Amino acid sequence: MSDEPKILVHRFYHEVWNRADEAVARKILHSEFKFRGSLGPERVGPSGFIGYMRSVHVALADYTCEIDHLVTSGTDAAARMVFHGRHQAEFFGVHATQRTIRWAGAAFFETREQQIMSLWVLGDIDSVKAQLGASGQEPF
Protein backbone atom coordinates (compact mmCIF):
# COMPACT_ATOMS: atom_id res chain seq x y z
CA MET A 1 0.00 0.00 0.00
CA SER A 2 1.31 3.45 -0.93
CA ASP A 3 2.00 6.16 1.65
CA GLU A 4 1.01 8.78 -0.95
CA PRO A 5 -2.35 9.79 0.64
CA LYS A 6 -0.66 10.23 4.03
CA ILE A 7 2.14 12.31 2.51
CA LEU A 8 -0.34 14.47 0.58
CA VAL A 9 -2.49 15.14 3.66
CA HIS A 10 0.54 16.14 5.72
CA ARG A 11 1.76 18.44 2.94
CA PHE A 12 -1.72 19.92 2.55
CA TYR A 13 -1.93 20.93 6.20
CA HIS A 14 1.68 21.72 7.04
CA GLU A 15 2.71 23.45 3.82
CA VAL A 16 -0.52 24.71 2.25
CA TRP A 17 -2.75 25.66 5.18
CA ASN A 18 -0.23 26.42 7.91
CA ARG A 19 2.24 28.28 5.66
CA ALA A 20 -0.33 29.51 3.11
CA ASP A 21 1.97 28.19 0.36
CA GLU A 22 0.00 28.74 -2.83
CA ALA A 23 2.69 27.18 -5.04
CA VAL A 24 2.44 23.89 -3.15
CA ALA A 25 -1.37 24.12 -3.33
CA ARG A 26 -1.20 24.39 -7.11
CA LYS A 27 1.17 21.41 -7.23
CA ILE A 28 -0.70 18.95 -4.98
CA LEU A 29 -4.33 19.90 -5.73
CA HIS A 30 -5.74 18.37 -8.90
CA SER A 31 -7.00 20.84 -11.54
CA GLU A 32 -10.54 19.53 -10.85
CA PHE A 33 -10.10 19.57 -7.05
CA LYS A 34 -13.41 19.86 -5.17
CA PHE A 35 -13.36 21.38 -1.70
CA ARG A 36 -16.29 21.54 0.67
CA GLY A 37 -15.42 23.28 3.93
CA SER A 38 -17.55 24.09 6.93
CA LEU A 39 -17.43 27.82 6.17
CA GLY A 40 -19.16 28.04 2.84
CA PRO A 41 -20.04 26.68 -0.59
CA GLU A 42 -18.02 24.16 -2.57
CA ARG A 43 -14.87 25.52 -4.19
CA VAL A 44 -13.45 24.01 -7.37
CA GLY A 45 -9.84 23.86 -8.54
CA PRO A 46 -6.71 25.11 -6.82
CA SER A 47 -7.67 28.76 -7.44
CA GLY A 48 -11.08 28.28 -5.81
CA PHE A 49 -9.48 26.76 -2.75
CA ILE A 50 -6.72 29.39 -2.58
CA GLY A 51 -9.34 32.17 -2.47
CA TYR A 52 -11.00 30.41 0.48
CA MET A 53 -7.65 29.89 2.22
CA ARG A 54 -6.75 33.58 1.82
CA SER A 55 -10.04 34.70 3.38
CA VAL A 56 -9.53 32.42 6.39
CA HIS A 57 -5.97 33.71 6.90
CA VAL A 58 -7.23 37.31 6.72
CA ALA A 59 -9.83 36.65 9.42
CA LEU A 60 -7.65 34.43 11.61
CA ALA A 61 -3.99 35.36 12.13
CA ASP A 62 -1.58 32.53 12.77
CA TYR A 63 -4.21 30.10 11.49
CA THR A 64 -3.04 26.55 12.05
CA CYS A 65 -4.41 23.07 11.40
CA GLU A 66 -3.16 20.22 13.57
CA ILE A 67 -3.68 16.57 12.69
CA ASP A 68 -4.67 14.60 15.80
CA HIS A 69 -5.21 11.30 14.02
CA LEU A 70 -4.87 10.21 10.40
CA VAL A 71 -6.19 7.00 8.81
CA THR A 72 -5.61 5.97 5.20
CA SER A 73 -7.19 3.29 3.07
CA GLY A 74 -6.09 2.87 -0.53
CA THR A 75 -6.31 6.33 -2.09
CA ASP A 76 -8.52 7.80 0.67
CA ALA A 77 -7.64 9.42 3.98
CA ALA A 78 -9.54 10.70 7.01
CA ALA A 79 -8.17 12.98 9.71
CA ARG A 80 -9.36 14.21 13.10
CA MET A 81 -8.25 17.83 13.31
CA VAL A 82 -7.88 20.84 15.58
CA PHE A 83 -7.98 24.31 14.01
CA HIS A 84 -7.03 27.59 15.68
CA GLY A 85 -6.16 31.19 14.98
CA ARG A 86 -6.33 34.72 16.40
CA HIS A 87 -9.49 36.58 15.39
CA GLN A 88 -8.05 39.66 13.61
CA ALA A 89 -10.78 40.64 11.12
CA GLU A 90 -14.54 40.31 10.73
CA PHE A 91 -15.61 36.68 10.99
CA PHE A 92 -19.21 35.47 11.36
CA GLY A 93 -20.27 39.11 11.55
CA VAL A 94 -18.07 39.79 14.59
CA HIS A 95 -15.39 42.47 14.40
CA ALA A 96 -11.87 41.50 15.46
CA THR A 97 -11.56 40.48 19.10
CA GLN A 98 -7.87 39.45 18.99
CA ARG A 99 -8.89 36.31 20.90
CA THR A 100 -7.46 32.96 19.90
CA ILE A 101 -10.24 30.57 18.96
CA ARG A 102 -9.91 26.81 18.71
CA TRP A 103 -12.24 24.13 17.36
CA ALA A 104 -12.31 20.49 16.30
CA GLY A 105 -13.14 18.96 12.96
CA ALA A 106 -12.78 16.04 10.60
CA ALA A 107 -11.43 15.95 7.05
CA PHE A 108 -12.07 13.36 4.33
CA PHE A 109 -9.70 13.19 1.34
CA GLU A 110 -9.73 11.42 -2.02
CA THR A 111 -6.43 11.27 -3.90
CA ARG A 112 -5.43 10.21 -7.39
CA GLU A 113 -2.22 10.36 -9.41
CA GLN A 114 -0.22 11.92 -6.55
CA GLN A 115 -2.70 14.77 -6.12
CA ILE A 116 -5.69 15.54 -3.92
CA MET A 117 -8.94 15.19 -5.88
CA SER A 118 -11.45 16.16 -3.22
CA LEU A 119 -11.72 17.23 0.40
CA TRP A 120 -14.76 17.48 2.62
CA VAL A 121 -14.25 19.14 6.02
CA LEU A 122 -16.70 19.16 8.90
CA GLY A 123 -15.76 21.66 11.61
CA ASP A 124 -17.49 22.50 14.88
CA ILE A 125 -18.86 25.84 13.68
CA ASP A 126 -21.13 26.14 16.74
CA SER A 127 -17.98 26.25 18.87
CA VAL A 128 -16.48 28.95 16.64
CA LYS A 129 -19.63 31.08 16.91
CA ALA A 130 -19.84 30.59 20.68
CA GLN A 131 -16.22 31.70 21.13
CA LEU A 132 -16.87 34.80 19.02
CA GLY A 133 -20.27 35.57 20.51
CA ALA A 134 -21.81 35.37 17.02
CA SER A 135 -25.34 34.52 16.01
CA GLY A 136 -26.39 32.85 12.74
CA GLN A 137 -24.06 34.94 10.56
CA GLU A 138 -22.15 33.84 7.46
CA PRO A 139 -18.39 33.63 8.09
CA PHE A 140 -17.12 36.45 5.82
Backbone as a printed PyTorch tensor [residue, N CA C, xyz], in Angstrom:
tensor([[[  0.8460,  -1.1940,   0.0000],
         [  0.0000,   0.0000,   0.0000],
         [  0.8850,   1.2500,   0.0000]],

        [[  0.5470,   2.2270,  -0.7940],
         [  1.3060,   3.4550,  -0.9300],
         [  1.0720,   4.3980,   0.2460]],

        [[  2.1060,   5.1280,   0.6170],
         [  1.9990,   6.1640,   1.6520],
         [  1.5770,   7.4990,   1.0520]],

        [[  1.2990,   7.5220,  -0.2640],
         [  1.0130,   8.7760,  -0.9490],
         [ -0.1310,   9.5780,  -0.3130]],

        [[ -1.2920,   8.9770,   0.0150],
         [ -2.3520,   9.7860,   0.6430],
         [ -1.8840,  10.4320,   1.9550]],

        [[ -1.1620,   9.6930,   2.7580],
         [ -0.6610,  10.2260,   4.0310],
         [  0.2860,  11.4010,   3.7880]],

        [[  1.1880,  11.2410,   2.8420],
         [  2.1400,  12.3060,   2.5140],
         [  1.4020,  13.5450,   2.0050]],

        [[  0.4280,  13.3460,   1.1200],
         [ -0.3430,  14.4750,   0.5810],
         [ -1.1100,  15.2160,   1.6680]],

        [[ -1.7350,  14.4930,   2.5820],
         [ -2.4950,  15.1430,   3.6650],
         [ -1.5550,  15.9610,   4.5490]],

        [[ -0.4200,  15.3960,   4.9030],
         [  0.5350,  16.1440,   5.7220],
         [  1.0300,  17.3900,   4.9900]],

        [[  1.3380,  17.2690,   3.7140],
         [  1.7650,  18.4410,   2.9370],
         [  0.6550,  19.4820,   2.8550]],

        [[ -0.5840,  19.0070,   2.6480],
         [ -1.7180,  19.9200,   2.5450],
         [ -1.8470,  20.7650,   3.8050]],

        [[ -1.7710,  20.1560,   4.9650],
         [ -1.9320,  20.9270,   6.1980],
         [ -0.6730,  21.6830,   6.5930]],

        [[  0.4720,  21.0610,   6.5500],
         [  1.6840,  21.7180,   7.0360],
         [  2.2300,  22.7720,   6.0760]],

        [[  2.1660,  22.5010,   4.7810],
         [  2.7110,  23.4530,   3.8190],
         [  1.6560,  24.4030,   3.2600]],

        [[  0.5040,  23.8690,   2.8880],
         [ -0.5170,  24.7090,   2.2510],
         [ -1.2560,  25.5360,   3.2940]],

        [[ -1.9620,  24.8990,   4.2040],
         [ -2.7530,  25.6620,   5.1800],
         [ -1.8800,  26.4390,   6.1630]],

        [[ -0.9650,  25.7540,   6.8260],
         [ -0.2350,  26.4150,   7.9080],
         [  0.7520,  27.4690,   7.4150]],

        [[  1.2990,  27.3000,   6.2180],
         [  2.2420,  28.2780,   5.6650],
         [  1.6220,  29.1190,   4.5580]],

        [[  0.3710,  28.8150,   4.2010],
         [ -0.3320,  29.5110,   3.1070],
         [  0.5040,  29.4790,   1.8260]],

        [[  1.0940,  28.3360,   1.5280],
         [  1.9690,  28.1870,   0.3630],
         [  1.1310,  27.8630,  -0.8730]],

        [[  0.8590,  28.8930,  -1.6540],
         [  0.0040,  28.7430,  -2.8280],
         [  0.6720,  27.9190,  -3.9260]],

        [[  1.9830,  27.9820,  -4.0310],
         [  2.6920,  27.1830,  -5.0410],
         [  2.5240,  25.6990,  -4.7620]],

        [[  2.6420,  25.2970,  -3.5090],
         [  2.4370,  23.8890,  -3.1530],
         [  0.9800,  23.5100,  -3.3970]],

        [[  0.0550,  24.4000,  -3.0760],
         [ -1.3670,  24.1150,  -3.3320],
         [ -1.5850,  23.8040,  -4.8020]],

        [[ -1.0220,  24.6080,  -5.6690],
         [ -1.1970,  24.3910,  -7.1090],
         [ -0.5340,  23.0960,  -7.5820]],

        [[  0.4710,  22.6470,  -6.8610],
         [  1.1700,  21.4100,  -7.2310],
         [  0.4220,  20.1630,  -6.7560]],

        [[ -0.1150,  20.1780,  -5.5410],
         [ -0.7020,  18.9470,  -4.9780],
         [ -2.2170,  18.8510,  -5.1290]],

        [[ -2.8810,  19.9430,  -5.5060],
         [ -4.3290,  19.9000,  -5.7260],
         [ -4.5900,  19.6790,  -7.2120]],

        [[ -5.3870,  18.6860,  -7.5220],
         [ -5.7370,  18.3710,  -8.9030],
         [ -6.4600,  19.5590,  -9.5380]],

        [[ -6.3510,  19.7120, -10.8430],
         [ -7.0020,  20.8400, -11.5370],
         [ -8.5150,  20.8200, -11.3560]],

        [[ -9.1000,  19.6500, -11.0840],
         [-10.5430,  19.5290, -10.8520],
         [-10.8610,  19.3230,  -9.3670]],

        [[ -9.9340,  19.7050,  -8.4990],
         [-10.0970,  19.5650,  -7.0520],
         [-11.4340,  20.1530,  -6.6030]],

        [[-12.1440,  19.3900,  -5.7520],
         [-13.4050,  19.8580,  -5.1730],
         [-13.2330,  19.9350,  -3.6710]],

        [[-13.5230,  21.1230,  -3.1220],
         [-13.3580,  21.3840,  -1.6990],
         [-14.6800,  21.8330,  -1.1040]],

        [[-15.0880,  21.1470,  -0.0750],
         [-16.2930,  21.5400,   0.6660],
         [-15.8730,  21.7220,   2.1130]],

        [[-15.7840,  22.9660,   2.5530],
         [-15.4240,  23.2780,   3.9270],
         [-16.6510,  23.6260,   4.7410]],

        [[-16.4570,  23.7540,   6.0220],
         [-17.5500,  24.0860,   6.9270],
         [-17.9860,  25.5390,   6.8030]],

        [[-17.1760,  26.3820,   6.1800],
         [-17.4310,  27.8170,   6.1710],
         [-18.0810,  28.3480,   4.9030]],

        [[-18.5370,  27.4810,   4.0290],
         [-19.1630,  28.0390,   2.8420],
         [-19.3890,  27.0270,   1.7470]],

        [[-19.7130,  27.5410,   0.5440],
         [-20.0430,  26.6760,  -0.5910],
         [-18.8300,  25.9230,  -1.1190]],

        [[-19.0870,  24.9410,  -1.9560],
         [-18.0210,  24.1630,  -2.5710],
         [-17.1350,  25.0620,  -3.4290]],

        [[-15.8500,  24.8250,  -3.3570],
         [-14.8670,  25.5240,  -4.1880],
         [-14.2680,  24.5000,  -5.1450]],

        [[-13.9570,  24.9240,  -6.3680],
         [-13.4460,  24.0050,  -7.3710],
         [-12.0930,  24.5020,  -7.8710]],

        [[-11.1640,  23.5660,  -8.0180],
         [ -9.8390,  23.8600,  -8.5370],
         [ -8.9360,  24.4940,  -7.4950]],

        [[ -7.6460,  24.4770,  -7.7540],
         [ -6.7070,  25.1070,  -6.8230],
         [ -7.0190,  26.5840,  -6.5780]],

        [[ -7.3860,  27.3290,  -7.6100],
         [ -7.6720,  28.7560,  -7.4360],
         [ -8.8780,  28.9880,  -6.5350]],

        [[ -9.9130,  28.1670,  -6.6860],
         [-11.0810,  28.2850,  -5.8140],
         [-10.7160,  28.0620,  -4.3620]],

        [[ -9.9080,  27.0360,  -4.1170],
         [ -9.4770,  26.7610,  -2.7470],
         [ -8.5820,  27.8740,  -2.2150]],

        [[ -7.6530,  28.3550,  -3.0320],
         [ -6.7200,  29.3890,  -2.5840],
         [ -7.4680,  30.6520,  -2.1630]],

        [[ -8.5170,  31.0250,  -2.8700],
         [ -9.3370,  32.1680,  -2.4660],
         [ -9.9450,  31.9650,  -1.0860]],

        [[-10.4340,  30.7680,  -0.8330],
         [-10.9950,  30.4150,   0.4770],
         [ -9.9050,  30.4930,   1.5430]],

        [[ -8.7540,  29.9040,   1.2630],
         [ -7.6470,  29.8940,   2.2190],
         [ -7.2280,  31.3270,   2.5710]],

        [[ -7.1330,  32.1800,   1.5740],
         [ -6.7520,  33.5770,   1.8230],
         [ -7.7450,  34.2580,   2.7630]],

        [[ -9.0400,  34.0400,   2.5400],
         [-10.0450,  34.6970,   3.3820],
         [ -9.9750,  34.2130,   4.8270]],

        [[ -9.6800,  32.9400,   5.0320],
         [ -9.5310,  32.4200,   6.3930],
         [ -8.3040,  33.0400,   7.0570]],

        [[ -7.1930,  33.1200,   6.3290],
         [ -5.9730,  33.7060,   6.8990],
         [ -6.1300,  35.1980,   7.1840]],

        [[ -6.9530,  35.8990,   6.4260],
         [ -7.2260,  37.3110,   6.7230],
         [ -7.9970,  37.4220,   8.0320]],

        [[ -8.9940,  36.5900,   8.2120],
         [ -9.8320,  36.6530,   9.4180],
         [ -9.1250,  36.1180,  10.6530]],

        [[ -8.2830,  35.1030,  10.4730],
         [ -7.6510,  34.4270,  11.6070],
         [ -6.1300,  34.4220,  11.4440]],

        [[ -5.4600,  35.3070,  12.1690],
         [ -3.9950,  35.3590,  12.1280],
         [ -3.4290,  34.0820,  12.7230]],

        [[ -2.2600,  33.7140,  12.2550],
         [ -1.5770,  32.5250,  12.7750],
         [ -2.4510,  31.2810,  12.6810]],

        [[ -3.3060,  31.2430,  11.6630],
         [ -4.2070,  30.1010,  11.4890],
         [ -3.4050,  28.8250,  11.3100]],

        [[ -3.7580,  27.8060,  12.0730],
         [ -3.0360,  26.5480,  12.0530],
         [ -4.0080,  25.3770,  12.1170]],

        [[ -3.6690,  24.3350,  11.3860],
         [ -4.4060,  23.0740,  11.3990],
         [ -3.4800,  22.0090,  11.9720]],

        [[ -3.9490,  21.2870,  12.9670],
         [ -3.1570,  20.2160,  13.5690],
         [ -3.8750,  18.8900,  13.3340]],

        [[ -3.1320,  17.9030,  12.8730],
         [ -3.6820,  16.5680,  12.6860],
         [ -3.5530,  15.8060,  14.0070]],

        [[ -4.6820,  15.4220,  14.5880],
         [ -4.6690,  14.6000,  15.8040],
         [ -4.5370,  13.1200,  15.4690]],

        [[ -5.2100,  12.7210,  14.4000],
         [ -5.2090,  11.3040,  14.0220],
         [ -5.4790,  11.2140,  12.5310]],

        [[ -4.7380,  10.3630,  11.8400],
         [ -4.8740,  10.2110,  10.3980],
         [ -4.9660,   8.7320,  10.0570]],

        [[ -5.9810,   8.3750,   9.2610],
         [ -6.1900,   7.0040,   8.8140],
         [ -6.2540,   7.0210,   7.2920]],

        [[ -5.5570,   6.0740,   6.6570],
         [ -5.6150,   5.9720,   5.2030],
         [ -6.0930,   4.5870,   4.8000]],

        [[ -6.7440,   4.5510,   3.6480],
         [ -7.1910,   3.2880,   3.0650],
         [ -7.1400,   3.4490,   1.5520]],

        [[ -6.2350,   2.7280,   0.9210],
         [ -6.0890,   2.8660,  -0.5270],
         [ -5.7150,   4.2830,  -0.8890]],

        [[ -6.5670,   4.9570,  -1.6670],
         [ -6.3070,   6.3330,  -2.0860],
         [ -7.0550,   7.3630,  -1.2390]],

        [[ -7.7350,   6.9140,  -0.1930],
         [ -8.5170,   7.8030,   0.6690],
         [ -7.8200,   8.0170,   2.0070]],

        [[ -8.1690,   9.1270,   2.6530],
         [ -7.6390,   9.4220,   3.9840],
         [ -8.7000,  10.1690,   4.7800]],

        [[ -8.6650,   9.9790,   6.1010],
         [ -9.5440,  10.7030,   7.0110],
         [ -8.7010,  11.1780,   8.1830]],

        [[ -8.9530,  12.4040,   8.6220],
         [ -8.1730,  12.9820,   9.7100],
         [ -9.0880,  13.6300,  10.7350]],

        [[ -8.7290,  13.4420,  12.0140],
         [ -9.3570,  14.2090,  13.1050],
         [ -8.4440,  15.4060,  13.3200]],

        [[ -9.0160,  16.5900,  13.3420],
         [ -8.2490,  17.8310,  13.3070],
         [ -8.5680,  18.7530,  14.4680]],

        [[ -7.6410,  19.6810,  14.7210],
         [ -7.8780,  20.8360,  15.5820],
         [ -7.4210,  22.0500,  14.7800]],

        [[ -8.2640,  23.0750,  14.7380],
         [ -7.9790,  24.3080,  14.0120],
         [ -7.9170,  25.4480,  15.0230]],

        [[ -7.0390,  26.4180,  14.8040],
         [ -7.0320,  27.5880,  15.6810],
         [ -6.3720,  28.7760,  15.0090]],

        [[ -6.7280,  29.9570,  15.4870],
         [ -6.1590,  31.1940,  14.9770],
         [ -6.6390,  32.3610,  15.8200]],

        [[ -5.9690,  33.5030,  15.6620],
         [ -6.3340,  34.7160,  16.4010],
         [ -7.2750,  35.5520,  15.5410]],

        [[ -8.4230,  35.8690,  16.0930],
         [ -9.4890,  36.5790,  15.3920],
         [ -9.0700,  38.0390,  15.1540]],

        [[ -8.5920,  38.3330,  13.9110],
         [ -8.0530,  39.6600,  13.6140],
         [ -8.8850,  40.4860,  12.6350]],

        [[ -9.9210,  39.9020,  12.0580],
         [-10.7810,  40.6400,  11.1230],
         [-12.1920,  40.0610,  11.2260]],

        [[-13.1450,  40.7560,  10.6220],
         [-14.5360,  40.3110,  10.7320],
         [-14.6800,  38.8450,  10.3330]],

        [[-15.4020,  38.1140,  11.1800],
         [-15.6120,  36.6800,  10.9930],
         [-16.9420,  36.3550,  11.6390]],

        [[-17.8510,  35.7490,  10.9020],
         [-19.2050,  35.4720,  11.3620],
         [-19.8860,  36.7380,  11.8790]],

        [[-19.6270,  37.8490,  11.1980],
         [-20.2740,  39.1090,  11.5470],
         [-19.7310,  39.7680,  12.8010]],

        [[-18.6620,  39.2450,  13.3660],
         [-18.0750,  39.7900,  14.5880],
         [-16.7630,  40.4860,  14.2320]],

        [[-16.6320,  41.7400,  14.6370],
         [-15.3890,  42.4690,  14.4040],
         [-14.2660,  41.8470,  15.2340]],

        [[-13.0500,  42.1020,  14.8340],
         [-11.8670,  41.4960,  15.4570],
         [-11.8940,  41.6310,  16.9820]],

        [[-11.6370,  40.5060,  17.6300],
         [-11.5590,  40.4820,  19.1040],
         [-10.1370,  40.2520,  19.5900]],

        [[ -9.2550,  39.8250,  18.6880],
         [ -7.8710,  39.4520,  18.9940],
         [ -7.7800,  38.2250,  19.8990]],

        [[ -8.9100,  37.5460,  20.1220],
         [ -8.8950,  36.3070,  20.8980],
         [ -8.4860,  35.1420,  20.0110]],

        [[ -7.7640,  34.2020,  20.6030],
         [ -7.4600,  32.9560,  19.9020],
         [ -8.6540,  32.0300,  20.0600]],

        [[ -9.1410,  31.5310,  18.9360],
         [-10.2390,  30.5720,  18.9640],
         [ -9.7210,  29.2210,  18.5050]],

        [[-10.3620,  28.1800,  18.9660],
         [ -9.9130,  26.8130,  18.7100],
         [-11.1460,  25.9370,  18.5540]],

        [[-11.1230,  25.0310,  17.5450],
         [-12.2420,  24.1330,  17.3620],
         [-11.7840,  22.8290,  16.7190]],

        [[-12.6150,  21.8190,  16.8290],
         [-12.3070,  20.4880,  16.2990],
         [-13.0130,  20.2800,  14.9660]],

        [[-12.5190,  19.2950,  14.2220],
         [-13.1440,  18.9650,  12.9570],
         [-12.6280,  17.6420,  12.4230]],

        [[-13.1830,  17.2630,  11.2870],
         [-12.7760,  16.0400,  10.6000],
         [-12.6520,  16.3610,   9.1170]],

        [[-11.6900,  15.7110,   8.4720],
         [-11.4340,  15.9500,   7.0530],
         [-11.3690,  14.6210,   6.3130]],

        [[-11.9940,  14.5790,   5.1380],
         [-12.0720,  13.3620,   4.3340],
         [-11.5190,  13.6500,   2.9400]],

        [[-10.4420,  12.9530,   2.5780],
         [ -9.7030,  13.1900,   1.3430],
         [ -9.8690,  12.0420,   0.3600]],

        [[ -9.8820,  12.3880,  -0.9320],
         [ -9.7310,  11.4200,  -2.0180],
         [ -8.5300,  11.8770,  -2.8270]],

        [[ -7.6240,  10.9360,  -3.1270],
         [ -6.4350,  11.2740,  -3.9020],
         [ -6.3860,  10.4270,  -5.1720]],

        [[ -5.6460,  10.9390,  -6.1410],
         [ -5.4290,  10.2080,  -7.3910],
         [ -4.2000,  10.7890,  -8.0720]],

        [[ -3.3770,   9.9280,  -8.6230],
         [ -2.2230,  10.3630,  -9.4080],
         [ -1.3570,  11.3720,  -8.6480]],

        [[ -1.0840,  11.0910,  -7.3920],
         [ -0.2220,  11.9170,  -6.5490],
         [ -0.7410,  13.3320,  -6.3410]],

        [[ -2.0710,  13.4850,  -6.3970],
         [ -2.7050,  14.7730,  -6.1190],
         [ -3.9750,  14.5410,  -5.3140]],

        [[ -4.4280,  15.5930,  -4.6640],
         [ -5.6880,  15.5400,  -3.9190],
         [ -6.8160,  15.9040,  -4.8750]],

        [[ -7.7990,  14.9910,  -4.9840],
         [ -8.9380,  15.1920,  -5.8810],
         [-10.0920,  15.9150,  -5.1930]],

        [[-10.3470,  15.5320,  -3.9310],
         [-11.4510,  16.1610,  -3.2230],
         [-11.1780,  16.1560,  -1.7260]],

        [[-11.8210,  17.1030,  -1.0550],
         [-11.7200,  17.2270,   0.3950],
         [-13.0350,  17.7440,   0.9210]],

        [[-13.5290,  17.0830,   1.9400],
         [-14.7550,  17.4830,   2.6210],
         [-14.4070,  17.6420,   4.0910]],

        [[-14.6110,  18.8440,   4.6370],
         [-14.2520,  19.1420,   6.0210],
         [-15.5120,  19.4740,   6.8120]],

        [[-15.6160,  18.8660,   7.9780],
         [-16.7000,  19.1590,   8.9050],
         [-16.0770,  19.7280,  10.1720]],

        [[-16.2980,  21.0050,  10.4190],
         [-15.7560,  21.6610,  11.6100],
         [-16.8720,  22.0290,  12.5690]],

        [[-16.5270,  22.1480,  13.8250],
         [-17.4870,  22.5020,  14.8770],
         [-17.7520,  24.0060,  14.8440]],

        [[-18.5610,  24.4290,  13.8900],
         [-18.8640,  25.8430,  13.6840],
         [-19.6240,  26.4350,  14.8620]],

        [[-20.4380,  25.6360,  15.5460],
         [-21.1260,  26.1390,  16.7370],
         [-20.1250,  26.5910,  17.7920]],

        [[-19.0260,  25.8680,  17.9270],
         [-17.9760,  26.2540,  18.8720],
         [-17.3200,  27.5660,  18.4410]],

        [[-17.0660,  27.7130,  17.1560],
         [-16.4780,  28.9550,  16.6450],
         [-17.4000,  30.1260,  16.9790]],

        [[-18.6690,  29.9980,  16.6560],
         [-19.6330,  31.0780,  16.9070],
         [-19.7360,  31.3920,  18.3930]],

        [[-19.7460,  30.3730,  19.2260],
         [-19.8380,  30.5890,  20.6770],
         [-18.6140,  31.3600,  21.1780]],

        [[-17.4350,  31.0090,  20.6970],
         [-16.2150,  31.6960,  21.1310],
         [-16.1910,  33.1560,  20.6760]],

        [[-16.8300,  33.4360,  19.5410],
         [-16.8720,  34.7980,  19.0160],
         [-18.0620,  35.5950,  19.5430]],

        [[-19.0450,  34.9030,  20.1030],
         [-20.2740,  35.5650,  20.5130],
         [-21.1460,  35.9140,  19.3210]],

        [[-21.0830,  35.1080,  18.2650],
         [-21.8120,  35.3690,  17.0210],
         [-23.1510,  34.6570,  17.0270]],

        [[-24.0660,  35.1890,  16.2400],
         [-25.3360,  34.5150,  16.0110],
         [-25.2580,  33.7700,  14.6820]],

        [[-26.3220,  33.6500,  13.9710],
         [-26.3850,  32.8520,  12.7420],
         [-25.7900,  33.5300,  11.5290]],

        [[-24.6870,  34.2170,  11.6700],
         [-24.0590,  34.9450,  10.5570],
         [-23.2810,  34.0200,   9.6290]],

        [[-23.0680,  34.4930,   8.4050],
         [-22.1500,  33.8410,   7.4640],
         [-20.7310,  34.2140,   7.9050]],

        [[-19.7250,  33.3950,   7.5740],
         [-18.3910,  33.6310,   8.0900],
         [-17.7360,  34.9360,   7.6320]],

        [[-17.8530,  35.2950,   6.3190],
         [-17.1240,  36.4500,   5.8200],
         [-18.0690,  37.4850,   5.2740]]])
